[in-house]
Amino acid sequence: MHRLIQLAEESSLRENPLNFEIGDTVDVHTRILEGTKERIQIFSGVVIARSGAGVRETFTVRRIVAGEGVERTFPLHSPKVAEVEVKRHARVKRAKLYYLRDRIGKATRLTERRAKTPAAKTKK
């Protein structure tokens, strides 16, 4: 039975997986249907959680709007999610950043993770 469910879910998985991690600041491009027209709406924020596996995998993005925290959970493999654009990477030590909910202002900032560069060659 488990094998049949797995085979059925494989058709719904995204071909090109979205590459982002916890703590990244992202722009989530979501398809919105308004009558017969379709448009893209962007939700910007910090990825505070990823959970689930396979088709059921979701991620939660948090941002502050007018001094109020807003969180939105997106299904990772949904066709409604057009694109996830990574703006900056942060260095985090946890899998879930729920502690950001209790913080206000500058306390919500995360340290930026720099790309690893090859070490400079030294002359002797």
MODELLER restraints for C-alpha pairs under 7 A, 6 or more apart:
rsr = mdl.restraints
at = mdl.atoms
rsr.add(forms.Gaussian(group=physical.xy_distance, feature=features.Distance(at['CA:9:A'], at['CA:55:A']), mean=6.29, stdev=0.5))
rsr.add(forms.Gaussian(group=physical.xy_distance, feature=features.Distance(at['CA:12:A'], at['CA:55:A']), mean=6.80, stdev=0.5))
rsr.add(forms.Gaussian(group=physical.xy_distance, feature=features.Distance(at['CA:13:A'], at['CA:55:A']), mean=6.06, stdev=0.5))
rsr.add(forms.Gaussian(group=physical.xy_distance, feature=features.Distance(at['CA:13:A'], at['CA:77:A']), mean=5.72, stdev=0.5))
rsr.add(forms.Gaussian(group=physical.xy_distance, feature=features.Distance(at['CA:14:A'], at['CA:77:A']), mean=5.39, stdev=0.5))
rsr.add(forms.Gaussian(group=physical.xy_distance, feature=features.Distance(at['CA:18:A'], at['CA:84:A']), mean=6.63, stdev=0.5))
rsr.add(forms.Gaussian(group=physical.xy_distance, feature=features.Distance(at['CA:20:A'], at['CA:86:A']), mean=6.74, stdev=0.5))
rsr.add(forms.Gaussian(group=physical.xy_distance, feature=features.Distance(at['CA:22:A'], at['CA:47:A']), mean=5.27, stdev=0.5))
rsr.add(forms.Gaussian(group=physical.xy_distance, feature=features.Distance(at['CA:22:A'], at['CA:48:A']), mean=5.78, stdev=0.5))
rsr.add(forms.Gaussian(group=physical.xy_distance, feature=features.Distance(at['CA:22:A'], at['CA:49:A']), mean=6.23, stdev=0.5))
rsr.add(forms.Gaussian(group=physical.xy_distance, feature=features.Distance(at['CA:22:A'], at['CA:95:A']), mean=6.62, stdev=0.5))
rsr.add(forms.Gaussian(group=physical.xy_distance, feature=features.Distance(at['CA:23:A'], at['CA:46:A']), mean=5.86, stdev=0.5))
rsr.add(forms.Gaussian(group=physical.xy_distance, feature=features.Distance(at['CA:23:A'], at['CA:47:A']), mean=5.25, stdev=0.5))
rsr.add(forms.Gaussian(group=physical.xy_distance, feature=features.Distance(at['CA:23:A'], at['CA:48:A']), mean=6.06, stdev=0.5))
rsr.add(forms.Gaussian(group=physical.xy_distance, feature=features.Distance(at['CA:23:A'], at['CA:89:A']), mean=6.65, stdev=0.5))
rsr.add(forms.Gaussian(group=physical.xy_distance, feature=features.Distance(at['CA:23:A'], at['CA:90:A']), mean=5.19, stdev=0.5))
rsr.add(forms.Gaussian(group=physical.xy_distance, feature=features.Distance(at['CA:23:A'], at['CA:91:A']), mean=6.99, stdev=0.5))
rsr.add(forms.Gaussian(group=physical.xy_distance, feature=features.Distance(at['CA:23:A'], at['CA:92:A']), mean=6.29, stdev=0.5))
rsr.add(forms.Gaussian(group=physical.xy_distance, feature=features.Distance(at['CA:24:A'], at['CA:46:A']), mean=5.67, stdev=0.5))
rsr.add(forms.Gaussian(group=physical.xy_distance, feature=features.Distance(at['CA:24:A'], at['CA:47:A']), mean=5.67, stdev=0.5))
rsr.add(forms.Gaussian(group=physical.xy_distance, feature=features.Distance(at['CA:24:A'], at['CA:86:A']), mean=6.66, stdev=0.5))
rsr.add(forms.Gaussian(group=physical.xy_distance, feature=features.Distance(at['CA:24:A'], at['CA:88:A']), mean=5.74, stdev=0.5))
rsr.add(forms.Gaussian(group=physical.xy_distance, feature=features.Distance(at['CA:24:A'], at['CA:89:A']), mean=4.51, stdev=0.5))
rsr.add(forms.Gaussian(group=physical.xy_distance, feature=features.Distance(at['CA:24:A'], at['CA:90:A']), mean=5.52, stdev=0.5))
rsr.add(forms.Gaussian(group=physical.xy_distance, feature=features.Distance(at['CA:25:A'], at['CA:45:A']), mean=5.45, stdev=0.5))
rsr.add(forms.Gaussian(group=physical.xy_distance, feature=features.Distance(at['CA:25:A'], at['CA:46:A']), mean=4.37, stdev=0.5))
rsr.add(forms.Gaussian(group=physical.xy_distance, feature=features.Distance(at['CA:25:A'], at['CA:47:A']), mean=6.41, stdev=0.5))
rsr.add(forms.Gaussian(group=physical.xy_distance, feature=features.Distance(at['CA:25:A'], at['CA:86:A']), mean=6.06, stdev=0.5))
rsr.add(forms.Gaussian(group=physical.xy_distance, feature=features.Distance(at['CA:25:A'], at['CA:87:A']), mean=5.41, stdev=0.5))
rsr.add(forms.Gaussian(group=physical.xy_distance, feature=features.Distance(at['CA:25:A'], at['CA:88:A']), mean=5.23, stdev=0.5))
rsr.add(forms.Gaussian(group=physical.xy_distance, feature=features.Distance(at['CA:25:A'], at['CA:89:A']), mean=6.49, stdev=0.5))
rsr.add(forms.Gaussian(group=physical.xy_distance, feature=features.Distance(at['CA:26:A'], at['CA:44:A']), mean=5.66, stdev=0.5))
rsr.add(forms.Gaussian(group=physical.xy_distance, feature=features.Distance(at['CA:26:A'], at['CA:45:A']), mean=5.68, stdev=0.5))
rsr.add(forms.Gaussian(group=physical.xy_distance, feature=features.Distance(at['CA:26:A'], at['CA:46:A']), mean=6.21, stdev=0.5))
rsr.add(forms.Gaussian(group=physical.xy_distance, feature=features.Distance(at['CA:26:A'], at['CA:84:A']), mean=6.46, stdev=0.5))
rsr.add(forms.Gaussian(group=physical.xy_distance, feature=features.Distance(at['CA:26:A'], at['CA:85:A']), mean=5.45, stdev=0.5))
rsr.add(forms.Gaussian(group=physical.xy_distance, feature=features.Distance(at['CA:26:A'], at['CA:86:A']), mean=4.43, stdev=0.5))
rsr.add(forms.Gaussian(group=physical.xy_distance, feature=features.Distance(at['CA:26:A'], at['CA:87:A']), mean=5.34, stdev=0.5))
rsr.add(forms.Gaussian(group=physical.xy_distance, feature=features.Distance(at['CA:27:A'], at['CA:42:A']), mean=6.06, stdev=0.5))
rsr.add(forms.Gaussian(group=physical.xy_distance, feature=features.Distance(at['CA:27:A'], at['CA:43:A']), mean=5.61, stdev=0.5))
rsr.add(forms.Gaussian(group=physical.xy_distance, feature=features.Distance(at['CA:27:A'], at['CA:44:A']), mean=4.34, stdev=0.5))
rsr.add(forms.Gaussian(group=physical.xy_distance, feature=features.Distance(at['CA:27:A'], at['CA:45:A']), mean=6.74, stdev=0.5))
rsr.add(forms.Gaussian(group=physical.xy_distance, feature=features.Distance(at['CA:27:A'], at['CA:84:A']), mean=5.75, stdev=0.5))
rsr.add(forms.Gaussian(group=physical.xy_distance, feature=features.Distance(at['CA:27:A'], at['CA:85:A']), mean=5.04, stdev=0.5))
rsr.add(forms.Gaussian(group=physical.xy_distance, feature=features.Distance(at['CA:27:A'], at['CA:86:A']), mean=6.49, stdev=0.5))
rsr.add(forms.Gaussian(group=physical.xy_distance, feature=features.Distance(at['CA:28:A'], at['CA:42:A']), mean=5.45, stdev=0.5))
rsr.add(forms.Gaussian(group=physical.xy_distance, feature=features.Distance(at['CA:28:A'], at['CA:43:A']), mean=5.12, stdev=0.5))
rsr.add(forms.Gaussian(group=physical.xy_distance, feature=features.Distance(at['CA:28:A'], at['CA:44:A']), mean=6.26, stdev=0.5))
rsr.add(forms.Gaussian(group=physical.xy_distance, feature=features.Distance(at['CA:28:A'], at['CA:83:A']), mean=6.06, stdev=0.5))
rsr.add(forms.Gaussian(group=physical.xy_distance, feature=features.Distance(at['CA:28:A'], at['CA:84:A']), mean=4.62, stdev=0.5))
rsr.add(forms.Gaussian(group=physical.xy_distance, feature=features.Distance(at['CA:28:A'], at['CA:85:A']), mean=6.44, stdev=0.5))
rsr.add(forms.Gaussian(group=physical.xy_distance, feature=features.Distance(at['CA:29:A'], at['CA:40:A']), mean=6.02, stdev=0.5))
rsr.add(forms.Gaussian(group=physical.xy_distance, feature=features.Distance(at['CA:29:A'], at['CA:41:A']), mean=5.68, stdev=0.5))
rsr.add(forms.Gaussian(group=physical.xy_distance, feature=features.Distance(at['CA:29:A'], at['CA:42:A']), mean=4.61, stdev=0.5))
rsr.add(forms.Gaussian(group=physical.xy_distance, feature=features.Distance(at['CA:29:A'], at['CA:43:A']), mean=6.67, stdev=0.5))
rsr.add(forms.Gaussian(group=physical.xy_distance, feature=features.Distance(at['CA:29:A'], at['CA:81:A']), mean=6.04, stdev=0.5))
rsr.add(forms.Gaussian(group=physical.xy_distance, feature=features.Distance(at['CA:29:A'], at['CA:82:A']), mean=5.39, stdev=0.5))
rsr.add(forms.Gaussian(group=physical.xy_distance, feature=features.Distance(at['CA:29:A'], at['CA:83:A']), mean=5.10, stdev=0.5))
rsr.add(forms.Gaussian(group=physical.xy_distance, feature=features.Distance(at['CA:29:A'], at['CA:84:A']), mean=6.18, stdev=0.5))
rsr.add(forms.Gaussian(group=physical.xy_distance, feature=features.Distance(at['CA:30:A'], at['CA:40:A']), mean=5.41, stdev=0.5))
rsr.add(forms.Gaussian(group=physical.xy_distance, feature=features.Distance(at['CA:30:A'], at['CA:41:A']), mean=5.16, stdev=0.5))
rsr.add(forms.Gaussian(group=physical.xy_distance, feature=features.Distance(at['CA:30:A'], at['CA:42:A']), mean=6.20, stdev=0.5))
rsr.add(forms.Gaussian(group=physical.xy_distance, feature=features.Distance(at['CA:30:A'], at['CA:80:A']), mean=5.62, stdev=0.5))
rsr.add(forms.Gaussian(group=physical.xy_distance, feature=features.Distance(at['CA:30:A'], at['CA:81:A']), mean=4.65, stdev=0.5))
rsr.add(forms.Gaussian(group=physical.xy_distance, feature=features.Distance(at['CA:30:A'], at['CA:82:A']), mean=5.57, stdev=0.5))
rsr.add(forms.Gaussian(group=physical.xy_distance, feature=features.Distance(at['CA:31:A'], at['CA:38:A']), mean=6.64, stdev=0.5))
rsr.add(forms.Gaussian(group=physical.xy_distance, feature=features.Distance(at['CA:31:A'], at['CA:39:A']), mean=5.78, stdev=0.5))
rsr.add(forms.Gaussian(group=physical.xy_distance, feature=features.Distance(at['CA:31:A'], at['CA:40:A']), mean=4.70, stdev=0.5))
rsr.add(forms.Gaussian(group=physical.xy_distance, feature=features.Distance(at['CA:31:A'], at['CA:41:A']), mean=6.40, stdev=0.5))
rsr.add(forms.Gaussian(group=physical.xy_distance, feature=features.Distance(at['CA:31:A'], at['CA:80:A']), mean=4.98, stdev=0.5))
rsr.add(forms.Gaussian(group=physical.xy_distance, feature=features.Distance(at['CA:31:A'], at['CA:81:A']), mean=6.31, stdev=0.5))
rsr.add(forms.Gaussian(group=physical.xy_distance, feature=features.Distance(at['CA:31:A'], at['CA:82:A']), mean=6.35, stdev=0.5))
rsr.add(forms.Gaussian(group=physical.xy_distance, feature=features.Distance(at['CA:32:A'], at['CA:38:A']), mean=5.65, stdev=0.5))
rsr.add(forms.Gaussian(group=physical.xy_distance, feature=features.Distance(at['CA:32:A'], at['CA:39:A']), mean=5.32, stdev=0.5))
rsr.add(forms.Gaussian(group=physical.xy_distance, feature=features.Distance(at['CA:32:A'], at['CA:40:A']), mean=5.98, stdev=0.5))
rsr.add(forms.Gaussian(group=physical.xy_distance, feature=features.Distance(at['CA:32:A'], at['CA:41:A']), mean=6.68, stdev=0.5))
rsr.add(forms.Gaussian(group=physical.xy_distance, feature=features.Distance(at['CA:33:A'], at['CA:39:A']), mean=6.59, stdev=0.5))
rsr.add(forms.Gaussian(group=physical.xy_distance, feature=features.Distance(at['CA:44:A'], at['CA:63:A']), mean=6.83, stdev=0.5))
rsr.add(forms.Gaussian(group=physical.xy_distance, feature=features.Distance(at['CA:45:A'], at['CA:61:A']), mean=5.55, stdev=0.5))
rsr.add(forms.Gaussian(group=physical.xy_distance, feature=features.Distance(at['CA:45:A'], at['CA:62:A']), mean=5.11, stdev=0.5))
rsr.add(forms.Gaussian(group=physical.xy_distance, feature=features.Distance(at['CA:45:A'], at['CA:63:A']), mean=4.60, stdev=0.5))
rsr.add(forms.Gaussian(group=physical.xy_distance, feature=features.Distance(at['CA:46:A'], at['CA:61:A']), mean=5.30, stdev=0.5))
rsr.add(forms.Gaussian(group=physical.xy_distance, feature=features.Distance(at['CA:46:A'], at['CA:62:A']), mean=5.28, stdev=0.5))
rsr.add(forms.Gaussian(group=physical.xy_distance, feature=features.Distance(at['CA:46:A'], at['CA:63:A']), mean=6.52, stdev=0.5))
rsr.add(forms.Gaussian(group=physical.xy_distance, feature=features.Distance(at['CA:47:A'], at['CA:60:A']), mean=5.75, stdev=0.5))
rsr.add(forms.Gaussian(group=physical.xy_distance, feature=features.Distance(at['CA:47:A'], at['CA:61:A']), mean=4.44, stdev=0.5))
rsr.add(forms.Gaussian(group=physical.xy_distance, feature=features.Distance(at['CA:47:A'], at['CA:62:A']), mean=6.47, stdev=0.5))
rsr.add(forms.Gaussian(group=physical.xy_distance, feature=features.Distance(at['CA:48:A'], at['CA:60:A']), mean=5.79, stdev=0.5))
rsr.add(forms.Gaussian(group=physical.xy_distance, feature=features.Distance(at['CA:48:A'], at['CA:61:A']), mean=5.91, stdev=0.5))
rsr.add(forms.Gaussian(group=physical.xy_distance, feature=features.Distance(at['CA:48:A'], at['CA:62:A']), mean=6.68, stdev=0.5))
rsr.add(forms.Gaussian(group=physical.xy_distance, feature=features.Distance(at['CA:48:A'], at['CA:96:A']), mean=5.68, stdev=0.5))
rsr.add(forms.Gaussian(group=physical.xy_distance, feature=features.Distance(at['CA:48:A'], at['CA:97:A']), mean=4.70, stdev=0.5))
rsr.add(forms.Gaussian(group=physical.xy_distance, feature=features.Distance(at['CA:48:A'], at['CA:98:A']), mean=6.51, stdev=0.5))
rsr.add(forms.Gaussian(group=physical.xy_distance, feature=features.Distance(at['CA:49:A'], at['CA:59:A']), mean=5.53, stdev=0.5))
rsr.add(forms.Gaussian(group=physical.xy_distance, feature=features.Distance(at['CA:49:A'], at['CA:60:A']), mean=5.16, stdev=0.5))
rsr.add(forms.Gaussian(group=physical.xy_distance, feature=features.Distance(at['CA:49:A'], at['CA:95:A']), mean=6.84, stdev=0.5))
rsr.add(forms.Gaussian(group=physical.xy_distance, feature=features.Distance(at['CA:49:A'], at['CA:96:A']), mean=4.93, stdev=0.5))
rsr.add(forms.Gaussian(group=physical.xy_distance, feature=features.Distance(at['CA:49:A'], at['CA:97:A']), mean=6.52, stdev=0.5))
rsr.add(forms.Gaussian(group=physical.xy_distance, feature=features.Distance(at['CA:50:A'], at['CA:58:A']), mean=5.72, stdev=0.5))
rsr.add(forms.Gaussian(group=physical.xy_distance, feature=features.Distance(at['CA:50:A'], at['CA:59:A']), mean=4.25, stdev=0.5))
rsr.add(forms.Gaussian(group=physical.xy_distance, feature=features.Distance(at['CA:50:A'], at['CA:60:A']), mean=6.45, stdev=0.5))
rsr.add(forms.Gaussian(group=physical.xy_distance, feature=features.Distance(at['CA:51:A'], at['CA:57:A']), mean=5.66, stdev=0.5))
rsr.add(forms.Gaussian(group=physical.xy_distance, feature=features.Distance(at['CA:51:A'], at['CA:58:A']), mean=5.47, stdev=0.5))
rsr.add(forms.Gaussian(group=physical.xy_distance, feature=features.Distance(at['CA:51:A'], at['CA:59:A']), mean=6.37, stdev=0.5))
rsr.add(forms.Gaussian(group=physical.xy_distance, feature=features.Distance(at['CA:52:A'], at['CA:58:A']), mean=6.22, stdev=0.5))
rsr.add(forms.Gaussian(group=physical.xy_distance, feature=features.Distance(at['CA:55:A'], at['CA:77:A']), mean=6.08, stdev=0.5))
rsr.add(forms.Gaussian(group=physical.xy_distance, feature=features.Distance(at['CA:56:A'], at['CA:75:A']), mean=6.93, stdev=0.5))
rsr.add(forms.Gaussian(group=physical.xy_distance, feature=features.Distance(at['CA:57:A'], at['CA:75:A']), mean=6.09, stdev=0.5))
rsr.add(forms.Gaussian(group=physical.xy_distance, feature=features.Distance(at['CA:57:A'], at['CA:76:A']), mean=5.64, stdev=0.5))
rsr.add(forms.Gaussian(group=physical.xy_distance, feature=features.Distance(at['CA:58:A'], at['CA:73:A']), mean=6.60, stdev=0.5))
rsr.add(forms.Gaussian(group=physical.xy_distance, feature=features.Distance(at['CA:58:A'], at['CA:74:A']), mean=5.53, stdev=0.5))
rsr.add(forms.Gaussian(group=physical.xy_distance, feature=features.Distance(at['CA:58:A'], at['CA:75:A']), mean=4.33, stdev=0.5))
rsr.add(forms.Gaussian(group=physical.xy_distance, feature=features.Distance(at['CA:58:A'], at['CA:76:A']), mean=5.09, stdev=0.5))
rsr.add(forms.Gaussian(group=physical.xy_distance, feature=features.Distance(at['CA:59:A'], at['CA:73:A']), mean=5.59, stdev=0.5))
rsr.add(forms.Gaussian(group=physical.xy_distance, feature=features.Distance(at['CA:59:A'], at['CA:74:A']), mean=5.52, stdev=0.5))
rsr.add(forms.Gaussian(group=physical.xy_distance, feature=features.Distance(at['CA:59:A'], at['CA:75:A']), mean=6.60, stdev=0.5))
rsr.add(forms.Gaussian(group=physical.xy_distance, feature=features.Distance(at['CA:59:A'], at['CA:76:A']), mean=6.61, stdev=0.5))
rsr.add(forms.Gaussian(group=physical.xy_distance, feature=features.Distance(at['CA:60:A'], at['CA:71:A']), mean=6.64, stdev=0.5))
rsr.add(forms.Gaussian(group=physical.xy_distance, feature=features.Distance(at['CA:60:A'], at['CA:72:A']), mean=5.61, stdev=0.5))
rsr.add(forms.Gaussian(group=physical.xy_distance, feature=features.Distance(at['CA:60:A'], at['CA:73:A']), mean=4.21, stdev=0.5))
rsr.add(forms.Gaussian(group=physical.xy_distance, feature=features.Distance(at['CA:60:A'], at['CA:74:A']), mean=6.32, stdev=0.5))
rsr.add(forms.Gaussian(group=physical.xy_distance, feature=features.Distance(at['CA:61:A'], at['CA:71:A']), mean=5.60, stdev=0.5))
rsr.add(forms.Gaussian(group=physical.xy_distance, feature=features.Distance(at['CA:61:A'], at['CA:72:A']), mean=5.46, stdev=0.5))
rsr.add(forms.Gaussian(group=physical.xy_distance, feature=features.Distance(at['CA:61:A'], at['CA:73:A']), mean=6.36, stdev=0.5))
rsr.add(forms.Gaussian(group=physical.xy_distance, feature=features.Distance(at['CA:62:A'], at['CA:69:A']), mean=6.94, stdev=0.5))
rsr.add(forms.Gaussian(group=physical.xy_distance, feature=features.Distance(at['CA:62:A'], at['CA:70:A']), mean=5.67, stdev=0.5))
rsr.add(forms.Gaussian(group=physical.xy_distance, feature=features.Distance(at['CA:62:A'], at['CA:71:A']), mean=4.30, stdev=0.5))
rsr.add(forms.Gaussian(group=physical.xy_distance, feature=features.Distance(at['CA:62:A'], at['CA:72:A']), mean=6.55, stdev=0.5))
rsr.add(forms.Gaussian(group=physical.xy_distance, feature=features.Distance(at['CA:63:A'], at['CA:69:A']), mean=5.82, stdev=0.5))
rsr.add(forms.Gaussian(group=physical.xy_distance, feature=features.Distance(at['CA:63:A'], at['CA:70:A']), mean=5.41, stdev=0.5))
rsr.add(forms.Gaussian(group=physical.xy_distance, feature=features.Distance(at['CA:63:A'], at['CA:71:A']), mean=6.49, stdev=0.5))
rsr.add(forms.Gaussian(group=physical.xy_distance, feature=features.Distance(at['CA:64:A'], at['CA:70:A']), mean=5.88, stdev=0.5))
rsr.add(forms.Gaussian(group=physical.xy_distance, feature=features.Distance(at['CA:89:A'], at['CA:112:A']), mean=5.81, stdev=0.5))
rsr.add(forms.Gaussian(group=physical.xy_distance, feature=features.Distance(at['CA:89:A'], at['CA:113:A']), mean=5.37, stdev=0.5))
rsr.add(forms.Gaussian(group=physical.xy_distance, feature=features.Distance(at['CA:90:A'], at['CA:110:A']), mean=5.85, stdev=0.5))
rsr.add(forms.Gaussian(group=physical.xy_distance, feature=features.Distance(at['CA:90:A'], at['CA:111:A']), mean=5.46, stdev=0.5))
rsr.add(forms.Gaussian(group=physical.xy_distance, feature=features.Distance(at['CA:90:A'], at['CA:112:A']), mean=4.31, stdev=0.5))
rsr.add(forms.Gaussian(group=physical.xy_distance, feature=features.Distance(at['CA:90:A'], at['CA:113:A']), mean=4.78, stdev=0.5))
rsr.add(forms.Gaussian(group=physical.xy_distance, feature=features.Distance(at['CA:91:A'], at['CA:110:A']), mean=6.98, stdev=0.5))
rsr.add(forms.Gaussian(group=physical.xy_distance, feature=features.Distance(at['CA:91:A'], at['CA:111:A']), mean=5.66, stdev=0.5))
rsr.add(forms.Gaussian(group=physical.xy_distance, feature=features.Distance(at['CA:91:A'], at['CA:112:A']), mean=5.85, stdev=0.5))
rsr.add(forms.Gaussian(group=physical.xy_distance, feature=features.Distance(at['CA:91:A'], at['CA:113:A']), mean=4.96, stdev=0.5))
rsr.add(forms.Gaussian(group=physical.xy_distance, feature=features.Distance(at['CA:100:A'], at['CA:108:A']), mean=5.87, stdev=0.5))
